Structures are given as C-alpha cells and as structure tokens.
C-alpha cells in the first residue's frame, strides 16, 4: 500500500496512511493554496471597489471590522482545509454539491468578498 507505514516486523499500518493524508480524504492539490489566496484577494478587491461606490456607508466601522474578521476566518479555513470547518452542517451541503475543492474555492471567494466589504466600510466610516 502506497504511503502506509511499516513496522520493523513488516506489519503495514494502513490506517496511518489515511490519517496522515489530506483532510479531504483524497489527494492533495499542490497548487491550490495560491489559487485560493488569489481568489480571495480578487474577490476582496472587487468588493472593496463595489462598497466604496455605494452612498450611505459612513458610520459603519464596527460592522466593517466584524466583516473583516469573518472574511479572514473563512479564507483561513479554506486555505488550511480545516476538517472541522468543512464538517459544519452548512459546509457539508456545499461539500456534497461542489466537492471539497469546490467548497474551499467558494469559502475563499466568500471570505475575500466579506473582508473586502469590511475594509470598505472601515475606510468609509
């Protein structure tokens, strides 16, 4: 079995191979982290431009800080592929529909947009 540990007595620890693998249970995609960060930054930039163009966003700095924290949390959860993050009730639905990688891209996009809107509100406030 590929990736499994072997003992000195030649016993194969198959369960160890699955535990050390990616949290998704499949193969890790080596180039996914830069893509997730790029998606988050692009979504954040678009959201920042969009929120700055909206009138009446003054005085919402506290909401902006909350959105920045929530957005960064979502991006970090997607980038580090936290198992508990993707096992949440609503995330399980997305994983079932979009696959694990698609859900990670979605959460990076959502987090970037939230953080961008939050930064726009903080700047306007």
Buried (B, 14 or more C-beta within 10 A) or exposed (E): EEEBBEEEEEEEEEEEBEEEEEBBEEEEBEEBBEBBBEBBBBBBBBBBEEBBEEEEBEEBBEBBBBBBEBBBBBBBBBBEBBEEBBEEEEBEEBBEEEEBBEBBBBBBBBBBBBBBBBBBBBEBB
